């Protein structure tokens, strides 16, 4: 099974070669010195990759999954929400799927 991190990197390279700027959406949490939790990054369910297509500035959001990966409930809610807007969104399991997504 292919690691999701490898698929993410493959997609980033492929979409960059196809006229897009794509970044990995980082998130995480840490405990501060005074014991509070600090959560960094976008809301739960936000896709793994965020970017835009150079030709028209179209926003691109890609949720990356490996061959057997399934969307979590928060990712499903995000997918339902974002499809109401004129953005490019999709779940991709390979660089080839991501290229098809931006070419549609």
N, CA, C and O atoms as CSV, one atom per row, in Angstrom:
chain,resi,resn,atom,element,x,y,z
A,1,UNK,N,N,0.842,-1.176,0.000
A,1,UNK,CA,C,0.000,0.000,0.000
A,1,UNK,C,C,0.893,1.247,0.000
A,1,UNK,O,O,1.901,1.300,0.705
A,2,UNK,N,N,0.519,2.219,-0.778
A,2,UNK,CA,C,1.296,3.454,-0.901
A,2,UNK,C,C,1.005,4.377,0.277
A,2,UNK,O,O,-0.153,4.565,0.649
A,3,UNK,N,N,2.046,4.951,0.861
A,3,UNK,CA,C,1.873,5.885,1.964
A,3,UNK,C,C,1.203,7.163,1.452
A,3,UNK,O,O,1.512,7.643,0.361
A,4,UNK,N,N,0.290,7.702,2.245
A,4,UNK,CA,C,-0.418,8.917,1.849
A,4,UNK,C,C,0.554,10.077,1.622
A,4,UNK,O,O,0.345,10.894,0.726
A,5,UNK,N,N,1.608,10.150,2.425
A,5,UNK,CA,C,2.592,11.234,2.265
A,5,UNK,C,C,3.258,11.168,0.890
A,5,UNK,O,O,3.524,12.206,0.284
A,6,UNK,N,N,3.527,9.963,0.393
A,6,UNK,CA,C,4.130,9.827,-0.937
A,6,UNK,C,C,3.144,10.270,-2.015
A,6,UNK,O,O,3.519,10.953,-2.967
A,7,UNK,N,N,1.896,9.880,-1.858
A,7,UNK,CA,C,0.875,10.278,-2.829
A,7,UNK,C,C,0.737,11.807,-2.830
A,7,UNK,O,O,0.643,12.422,-3.893
A,8,UNK,N,N,0.725,12.411,-1.652
A,8,UNK,CA,C,0.652,13.875,-1.559
A,8,UNK,C,C,1.799,14.532,-2.312
A,8,UNK,O,O,1.585,15.464,-3.088
A,9,UNK,N,N,3.009,14.050,-2.084
A,9,UNK,CA,C,4.173,14.620,-2.764
A,9,UNK,C,C,4.094,14.425,-4.269
A,9,UNK,O,O,4.415,15.336,-5.033
A,10,UNK,N,N,3.671,13.244,-4.699
A,10,UNK,CA,C,3.522,12.981,-6.139
A,10,UNK,C,C,2.507,13.940,-6.760
A,10,UNK,O,O,2.725,14.450,-7.860
A,11,UNK,N,N,1.406,14.184,-6.062
A,11,UNK,CA,C,0.380,15.098,-6.560
A,11,UNK,C,C,0.920,16.523,-6.622
A,11,UNK,O,O,0.692,17.228,-7.605
A,12,UNK,N,N,1.627,16.950,-5.592
A,12,UNK,CA,C,2.187,18.305,-5.578
A,12,UNK,C,C,3.124,18.523,-6.764
A,12,UNK,O,O,3.059,19.557,-7.430
A,13,UNK,N,N,3.986,17.560,-7.023
A,13,UNK,CA,C,4.927,17.674,-8.144
A,13,UNK,C,C,4.175,17.680,-9.473
A,13,UNK,O,O,4.456,18.508,-10.339
A,14,UNK,N,N,3.220,16.761,-9.638
A,14,UNK,CA,C,2.484,16.657,-10.901
A,14,UNK,C,C,1.664,17.909,-11.185
A,14,UNK,O,O,1.666,18.405,-12.311
A,15,UNK,N,N,0.963,18.427,-10.178
A,15,UNK,CA,C,0.144,19.608,-10.413
A,15,UNK,C,C,1.009,20.846,-10.641
A,15,UNK,O,O,0.636,21.728,-11.414
A,16,UNK,N,N,2.142,20.915,-9.982
A,16,UNK,CA,C,3.074,22.021,-10.226
A,16,UNK,C,C,3.542,22.015,-11.674
A,16,UNK,O,O,3.687,23.071,-12.289
A,17,UNK,N,N,3.779,20.830,-12.215
A,17,UNK,CA,C,4.208,20.698,-13.614
A,17,UNK,C,C,3.072,21.011,-14.585
A,17,UNK,O,O,3.314,21.233,-15.772
A,18,UNK,N,N,1.830,21.028,-14.085
A,18,UNK,CA,C,0.662,21.317,-14.923
A,18,UNK,C,C,0.095,22.715,-14.637
A,18,UNK,O,O,-1.110,22.937,-14.756
A,19,UNK,N,N,0.957,23.638,-14.265
A,19,UNK,CA,C,0.531,25.030,-14.132
A,19,UNK,C,C,-0.272,25.362,-12.892
A,19,UNK,O,O,-1.191,26.179,-12.948
A,20,UNK,N,N,0.063,24.742,-11.779
A,20,UNK,CA,C,-0.631,25.026,-10.522
A,20,UNK,C,C,0.384,25.282,-9.413
A,20,UNK,O,O,1.525,24.825,-9.474
A,21,UNK,N,N,-0.051,26.014,-8.414
A,21,UNK,CA,C,0.711,26.144,-7.184
A,21,UNK,C,C,-0.062,25.390,-6.118
A,21,UNK,O,O,-1.237,25.670,-5.883
A,22,UNK,N,N,0.594,24.435,-5.472
A,22,UNK,CA,C,-0.066,23.567,-4.505
A,22,UNK,C,C,0.793,23.489,-3.247
A,22,UNK,O,O,2.007,23.301,-3.330
A,23,UNK,N,N,0.164,23.633,-2.084
A,23,UNK,CA,C,0.882,23.481,-0.822
A,23,UNK,C,C,0.186,22.434,0.038
A,23,UNK,O,O,-1.016,22.198,-0.082
A,24,UNK,N,N,0.968,21.822,0.898
A,24,UNK,CA,C,0.421,20.882,1.875
A,24,UNK,C,C,-0.182,21.701,2.994
A,24,UNK,O,O,0.448,22.630,3.501
A,25,UNK,N,N,-1.388,21.367,3.378
A,25,UNK,CA,C,-2.073,22.070,4.450
A,25,UNK,C,C,-1.680,21.422,5.774
A,25,UNK,O,O,-2.135,20.325,6.096
A,26,UNK,N,N,-0.841,22.100,6.528
A,26,UNK,CA,C,-0.367,21.559,7.801
A,26,UNK,C,C,-1.306,21.912,8.942
A,26,UNK,O,O,-1.950,22.962,8.938
A,27,UNK,N,N,-1.370,21.023,9.908
A,27,UNK,CA,C,-2.136,21.293,11.122
A,27,UNK,C,C,-1.501,20.500,12.256
A,27,UNK,O,O,-0.714,19.581,12.031
A,28,UNK,N,N,-1.850,20.867,13.445
A,28,UNK,CA,C,-1.317,20.165,14.602
A,28,UNK,C,C,-1.670,20.893,15.879
A,28,UNK,O,O,-2.285,21.960,15.857
A,29,UNK,N,N,-1.275,20.306,16.982
A,29,UNK,CA,C,-1.540,20.932,18.272
A,29,UNK,C,C,-0.341,20.726,19.185
A,29,UNK,O,O,0.382,19.734,19.090
A,30,UNK,N,N,-0.156,21.698,20.075
A,30,UNK,CA,C,0.931,21.641,21.056
A,30,UNK,C,C,0.415,22.192,22.370
A,30,UNK,O,O,-0.542,22.965,22.413
A,31,UNK,N,N,1.067,21.778,23.432
A,31,UNK,CA,C,0.744,22.323,24.746
A,31,UNK,C,C,1.699,23.470,25.012
A,31,UNK,O,O,2.913,23.317,24.879
A,32,UNK,N,N,1.154,24.623,25.388
A,32,UNK,CA,C,1.980,25.795,25.675
A,32,UNK,C,C,2.641,25.633,27.042
A,32,UNK,O,O,2.279,24.745,27.815
A,33,UNK,N,N,3.607,26.493,27.332
A,33,UNK,CA,C,4.322,26.394,28.614
A,33,UNK,C,C,3.398,26.591,29.812
A,33,UNK,O,O,3.688,26.115,30.910
A,34,UNK,N,N,2.291,27.291,29.599
A,34,UNK,CA,C,1.354,27.471,30.712
A,34,UNK,C,C,0.234,26.425,30.716
A,34,UNK,O,O,-0.755,26.578,31.432
A,35,UNK,N,N,0.392,25.359,29.914
A,35,UNK,CA,C,-0.525,24.220,29.963
A,35,UNK,C,C,-1.734,24.293,29.055
A,35,UNK,O,O,-2.547,23.369,29.048
A,36,UNK,N,N,-1.877,25.361,28.289
A,36,UNK,CA,C,-3.004,25.456,27.353
A,36,UNK,C,C,-2.682,24.687,26.074
A,36,UNK,O,O,-1.519,24.527,25.704
A,37,UNK,N,N,-3.728,24.217,25.410
A,37,UNK,CA,C,-3.548,23.573,24.105
A,37,UNK,C,C,-3.687,24.630,23.023
A,37,UNK,O,O,-4.617,25.437,23.041
A,38,UNK,N,N,-2.752,24.615,22.080
A,38,UNK,CA,C,-2.790,25.522,20.937
A,38,UNK,C,C,-2.955,24.671,19.695
A,38,UNK,O,O,-2.132,23.800,19.414
A,39,UNK,N,N,-4.031,24.926,18.946
A,39,UNK,CA,C,-4.309,24.162,17.728
A,39,UNK,C,C,-4.044,25.073,16.541
A,39,UNK,O,O,-4.643,26.140,16.413
A,40,UNK,N,N,-3.133,24.635,15.672
A,40,UNK,CA,C,-2.762,25.425,14.497
A,40,UNK,C,C,-3.317,24.773,13.237
A,40,UNK,O,O,-3.425,23.550,13.147
A,41,UNK,N,N,-3.662,25.599,12.284
A,41,UNK,CA,C,-4.111,25.082,10.997
A,41,UNK,C,C,-5.579,25.331,10.755
A,41,UNK,O,O,-6.257,25.981,11.551
A,42,UNK,N,N,-6.063,24.807,9.647
A,42,UNK,CA,C,-7.453,25.026,9.238
A,42,UNK,C,C,-8.420,24.180,10.066
A,42,UNK,O,O,-7.990,23.352,10.869
A,43,UNK,N,N,-9.723,24.385,9.871
A,43,UNK,CA,C,-10.713,23.596,10.613
A,43,UNK,C,C,-10.679,22.123,10.223
A,43,UNK,O,O,-10.180,21.756,9.159
A,44,UNK,N,N,-11.217,21.291,11.105
A,44,UNK,CA,C,-11.292,19.843,10.831
A,44,UNK,C,C,-12.023,19.598,9.516
A,44,UNK,O,O,-13.024,20.245,9.210
A,45,UNK,N,N,-11.501,18.657,8.755
A,45,UNK,CA,C,-12.121,18.306,7.479
A,45,UNK,C,C,-11.510,19.011,6.282
A,45,UNK,O,O,-11.763,18.628,5.140
A,46,UNK,N,N,-10.689,20.059,6.537
A,46,UNK,CA,C,-10.062,20.784,5.424
A,46,UNK,C,C,-9.141,19.824,4.676
A,46,UNK,O,O,-8.465,19.015,5.312
A,47,UNK,N,N,-9.092,19.890,3.335
A,47,UNK,CA,C,-8.291,18.960,2.538
A,47,UNK,C,C,-6.778,19.070,2.770
A,47,UNK,O,O,-6.280,20.069,3.288
A,48,UNK,N,N,-6.079,18.028,2.375
A,48,UNK,CA,C,-4.625,17.929,2.558
A,48,UNK,C,C,-3.846,18.940,1.728
A,48,UNK,O,O,-2.817,19.448,2.173
A,49,UNK,N,N,-4.327,19.232,0.530
A,49,UNK,CA,C,-3.606,20.114,-0.385
A,49,UNK,C,C,-4.488,21.286,-0.798
A,49,UNK,O,O,-5.675,21.122,-1.083
A,50,UNK,N,N,-3.887,22.467,-0.823
A,50,UNK,CA,C,-4.581,23.696,-1.176
A,50,UNK,C,C,-3.742,24.419,-2.225
A,50,UNK,O,O,-2.514,24.427,-2.134
A,51,UNK,N,N,-4.384,25.023,-3.213
A,51,UNK,CA,C,-3.617,25.760,-4.208
A,51,UNK,C,C,-4.513,26.444,-5.216
A,51,UNK,O,O,-5.706,26.643,-4.988
A,52,UNK,N,N,-3.899,26.802,-6.349
A,52,UNK,CA,C,-4.660,27.448,-7.407
A,52,UNK,C,C,-4.065,27.117,-8.765
A,52,UNK,O,O,-2.885,26.788,-8.889
A,53,UNK,N,N,-4.917,27.213,-9.782
A,53,UNK,CA,C,-4.518,26.984,-11.164
A,53,UNK,C,C,-4.085,28.323,-11.745
A,53,UNK,O,O,-4.838,29.295,-11.681
A,54,UNK,N,N,-2.888,28.387,-12.307
A,54,UNK,CA,C,-2.334,29.642,-12.814
A,54,UNK,C,C,-3.164,30.240,-13.945
A,54,UNK,O,O,-3.280,31.461,-14.039
A,55,UNK,N,N,-3.737,29.414,-14.793
A,55,UNK,CA,C,-4.426,29.919,-15.982
A,55,UNK,C,C,-5.640,30.785,-15.662
A,55,UNK,O,O,-5.953,31.710,-16.412
A,56,UNK,N,N,-6.325,30.496,-14.558
A,56,UNK,CA,C,-7.544,31.248,-14.236
A,56,UNK,C,C,-7.697,31.588,-12.756
A,56,UNK,O,O,-8.706,32.171,-12.359
A,57,UNK,N,N,-6.714,31.233,-11.938
A,57,UNK,CA,C,-6.774,31.532,-10.517
A,57,UNK,C,C,-7.743,30.670,-9.731
A,57,UNK,O,O,-8.014,30.948,-8.563
A,58,UNK,N,N,-8.261,29.638,-10.350
A,58,UNK,CA,C,-9.245,28.764,-9.712
A,58,UNK,C,C,-8.648,28.066,-8.486
A,58,UNK,O,O,-7.568,27.480,-8.558
A,59,UNK,N,N,-9.368,28.138,-7.362
A,59,UNK,CA,C,-8.947,27.482,-6.127
A,59,UNK,C,C,-9.012,25.967,-6.306
A,59,UNK,O,O,-9.969,25.438,-6.872
A,60,UNK,N,N,-7.979,25.276,-5.816
A,60,UNK,CA,C,-7.908,23.810,-5.881
A,60,UNK,C,C,-7.778,23.274,-4.471
A,60,UNK,O,O,-6.922,23.722,-3.707
A,61,UNK,N,N,-8.627,22.313,-4.121
A,61,UNK,CA,C,-8.575,21.639,-2.827
A,61,UNK,C,C,-8.588,20.137,-3.085
A,61,UNK,O,O,-9.508,19.619,-3.719
A,62,UNK,N,N,-7.566,19.440,-2.593
A,62,UNK,CA,C,-7.454,18.003,-2.841
A,62,UNK,C,C,-7.340,17.251,-1.525
A,62,UNK,O,O,-6.431,17.497,-0.732
A,63,UNK,N,N,-8.263,16.343,-1.305
A,63,UNK,CA,C,-8.166,15.417,-0.176
A,63,UNK,C,C,-7.441,14.184,-0.710
A,63,UNK,O,O,-7.883,13.575,-1.684
A,64,UNK,N,N,-6.341,13.820,-0.080
A,64,UNK,CA,C,-5.517,12.703,-0.544
A,64,UNK,C,C,-5.805,11.469,0.300
A,64,UNK,O,O,-5.807,11.522,1.530
A,65,UNK,N,N,-6.046,10.369,-0.381
A,65,UNK,CA,C,-6.255,9.078,0.284
A,65,UNK,C,C,-5.428,8.028,-0.437
A,65,UNK,O,O,-5.166,8.144,-1.634
A,66,UNK,N,N,-5.020,7.001,0.300
A,66,UNK,CA,C,-4.340,5.888,-0.359
A,66,UNK,C,C,-5.393,4.952,-0.949
A,66,UNK,O,O,-6.577,5.286,-0.985
A,67,UNK,N,N,-4.965,3.800,-1.403
A,67,UNK,CA,C,-5.861,2.890,-2.131
A,67,UNK,C,C,-7.098,2.485,-1.333
A,67,UNK,O,O,-8.162,2.270,-1.913
A,68,UNK,N,N,-6.972,2.381,-0.029
A,68,UNK,CA,C,-8.094,1.911,0.792
A,68,UNK,C,C,-8.647,2.986,1.721
A,68,UNK,O,O,-9.577,2.721,2.483
A,69,UNK,N,N,-8.096,4.180,1.671
A,69,UNK,CA,C,-8.509,5.244,2.589
A,69,UNK,C,C,-9.940,5.694,2.363
A,69,UNK,O,O,-10.422,5.753,1.232
A,70,UNK,N,N,-10.615,6.013,3.474
A,70,UNK,CA,C,-11.993,6.486,3.421
A,70,UNK,C,C,-12.083,7.858,4.091
A,70,UNK,O,O,-11.305,8.177,4.990
A,71,UNK,N,N,-13.031,8.648,3.644
A,71,UNK,CA,C,-13.244,9.965,4.238
A,71,UNK,C,C,-13.803,9.828,5.654
A,71,UNK,O,O,-14.693,9.015,5.903
A,72,UNK,N,N,-13.269,10.635,6.579
A,72,UNK,CA,C,-13.822,10.727,7.927
A,72,UNK,C,C,-15.126,11.532,7.853
A,72,UNK,O,O,-15.361,12.218,6.859
A,73,UNK,N,N,-15.966,11.462,8.873
A,73,UNK,CA,C,-17.213,12.237,8.853
A,73,UNK,C,C,-16.990,13.734,8.639
A,73,UNK,O,O,-17.752,14.358,7.899
A,74,UNK,N,N,-15.967,14.330,9.264
A,74,UNK,CA,C,-15.723,15.758,9.069
A,74,UNK,C,C,-15.284,16.056,7.642
A,74,UNK,O,O,-15.594,17.127,7.119
A,75,UNK,N,N,-14.571,15.135,6.999
A,75,UNK,CA,C,-14.167,15.315,5.604
A,75,UNK,C,C,-15.371,15.182,4.672
A,75,UNK,O,O,-15.452,15.883,3.663
A,76,UNK,N,N,-16.292,14.301,5.000
A,76,UNK,CA,C,-17.520,14.171,4.206
A,76,UNK,C,C,-18.352,15.445,4.302
A,76,UNK,O,O,-18.887,15.913,3.297
A,77,UNK,N,N,-18.465,16.009,5.506
A,77,UNK,CA,C,-19.216,17.262,5.675
A,77,UNK,C,C,-18.572,18.383,4.870
A,77,UNK,O,O,-19.269,19.172,4.231
A,78,UNK,N,N,-17.229,18.456,4.900
A,78,UNK,CA,C,-16.548,19.489,4.132
A,78,UNK,C,C,-16.822,19.305,2.642
A,78,UNK,O,O,-17.112,20.276,1.943
A,79,UNK,N,N,-16.735,18.078,2.153
A,79,UNK,CA,C,-16.973,17.800,0.722
A,79,UNK,C,C,-18.370,18.248,0.315
A,79,UNK,O,O,-18.537,18.847,-0.748
A,80,UNK,N,N,-19.371,17.971,1.136
A,80,UNK,CA,C,-20.737,18.389,0.834
A,80,UNK,C,C,-20.848,19.913,0.830
A,80,UNK,O,O,-21.509,20.490,-0.033
A,81,UNK,N,N,-20.206,20.554,1.787
A,81,UNK,CA,C,-20.237,22.012,1.897
A,81,UNK,C,C,-19.570,22.685,0.699
A,81,UNK,O,O,-20.160,23.570,0.080
A,82,UNK,N,N,-18.352,22.276,0.369
A,82,UNK,CA,C,-17.542,22.998,-0.616
A,82,UNK,C,C,-18.073,22.829,-2.037
A,82,UNK,O,O,-17.817,23.673,-2.895
A,83,UNK,N,N,-18.797,21.767,-2.290
A,83,UNK,CA,C,-19.292,21.548,-3.642
A,83,UNK,C,C,-20.384,22.535,-4.040
A,83,UNK,O,O,-20.831,22.535,-5.187
A,84,UNK,N,N,-20.815,23.374,-3.104
A,84,UNK,CA,C,-21.785,24.428,-3.427
A,84,UNK,C,C,-21.105,25.644,-4.039
A,84,UNK,O,O,-21.782,26.564,-4.497
A,85,UNK,N,N,-19.785,25.660,-4.053
A,85,UNK,CA,C,-19.029,26.822,-4.494
A,85,UNK,C,C,-18.207,26.497,-5.745
A,85,UNK,O,O,-17.902,25.334,-6.006
A,86,UNK,N,N,-17.851,27.529,-6.517
A,86,UNK,CA,C,-17.098,27.305,-7.766
A,86,UNK,C,C,-15.600,27.097,-7.521
A,86,UNK,O,O,-14.776,27.922,-7.917
A,87,UNK,N,N,-15.267,26.000,-6.872
A,87,UNK,CA,C,-13.871,25.636,-6.638
A,87,UNK,C,C,-13.635,24.246,-7.204
A,87,UNK,O,O,-14.578,23.491,-7.443
A,88,UNK,N,N,-12.372,23.919,-7.416
A,88,UNK,CA,C,-12.006,22.572,-7.853
A,88,UNK,C,C,-11.731,21.767,-6.592
A,88,UNK,O,O,-10.781,22.055,-5.864
A,89,UNK,N,N,-12.562,20.755,-6.330
A,89,UNK,CA,C,-12.396,19.912,-5.146
A,89,UNK,C,C,-12.512,18.458,-5.558
A,89,UNK,O,O,-13.345,18.104,-6.392
A,90,UNK,N,N,-11.675,17.618,-4.972
A,90,UNK,CA,C,-11.801,16.198,-5.219
A,90,UNK,C,C,-10.968,15.372,-4.269
A,90,UNK,O,O,-10.039,15.865,-3.628
A,91,UNK,N,N,-11.320,14.109,-4.193
A,91,UNK,CA,C,-10.554,13.121,-3.445
A,91,UNK,C,C,-9.713,12.377,-4.470
A,91,UNK,O,O,-10.244,11.800,-5.419
A,92,UNK,N,N,-8.394,12.392,-4.273
A,92,UNK,CA,C,-7.492,11.779,-5.247
A,92,UNK,C,C,-6.606,10.746,-4.563
A,92,UNK,O,O,-6.142,10.937,-3.439
A,93,UNK,N,N,-6.388,9.651,-5.275
A,93,UNK,CA,C,-5.550,8.563,-4.771
A,93,UNK,C,C,-4.253,8.419,-5.562
A,93,UNK,O,O,-3.458,7.512,-5.319
A,94,UNK,N,N,-4.052,9.340,-6.523
A,94,UNK,CA,C,-2.831,9.303,-7.332
A,94,UNK,C,C,-2.643,10.648,-8.019
A,94,UNK,O,O,-3.560,11.467,-8.085
A,95,UNK,N,N,-1.442,10.856,-8.524
A,95,UNK,CA,C,-1.155,12.072,-9.282
A,95,UNK,C,C,-2.010,12.116,-10.548
A,95,UNK,O,O,-2.454,13.187,-10.961
A,96,UNK,N,N,-2.236,10.972,-11.155
A,96,UNK,CA,C,-3.038,10.915,-12.386
A,96,UNK,C,C,-4.467,11.389,-12.110
A,96,UNK,O,O,-5.036,12.130,-12.911
A,97,UNK,N,N,-5.043,10.972,-10.996
A,97,UNK,CA,C,-6.390,11.412,-10.651
A,97,UNK,C,C,-6.418,12.919,-10.413
A,97,UNK,O,O,-7.381,13.586,-10.790
A,98,UNK,N,N,-5.375,13.458,-9.793
A,98,UNK,CA,C,-5.320,14.892,-9.523
A,98,UNK,C,C,-5.222,15.695,-10.828
A,98,UNK,O,O,-5.847,16.747,-10.956
A,99,UNK,N,N,-4.452,15.208,-11.777
A,99,UNK,CA,C,-4.347,15.886,-13.072
A,99,UNK,C,C,-5.700,15.883,-13.768
A,99,UNK,O,O,-6.104,16.902,-14.328
A,100,UNK,N,N,-6.413,14.753,-13.744
A,100,UNK,CA,C,-7.755,14.699,-14.331
A,100,UNK,C,C,-8.682,15.704,-13.647
A,100,UNK,O,O,-9.495,16.358,-14.301
A,101,UNK,N,N,-8.551,15.818,-12.337
A,101,UNK,CA,C,-9.407,16.737,-11.585
A,101,UNK,C,C,-9.235,18.166,-12.066
A,101,UNK,O,O,-10.226,18.868,-12.264
A,102,UNK,N,N,-8.004,18.612,-12.258
A,102,UNK,CA,C,-7.800,20.009,-12.656
A,102,UNK,C,C,-8.063,20.250,-14.132
A,102,UNK,O,O,-8.233,21.395,-14.549
A,103,UNK,N,N,-8.100,19.189,-14.929
A,103,UNK,CA,C,-8.347,19.344,-16.368
A,103,UNK,C,C,-9.820,19.285,-16.719
A,103,UNK,O,O,-10.187,19.604,-17.850
A,104,UNK,N,N,-10.676,18.888,-15.794
A,104,UNK,CA,C,-12.124,18.774,-16.080
A,104,UNK,C,C,-12.756,20.123,-16.227
A,104,UNK,O,O,-13.959,20.217,-16.468
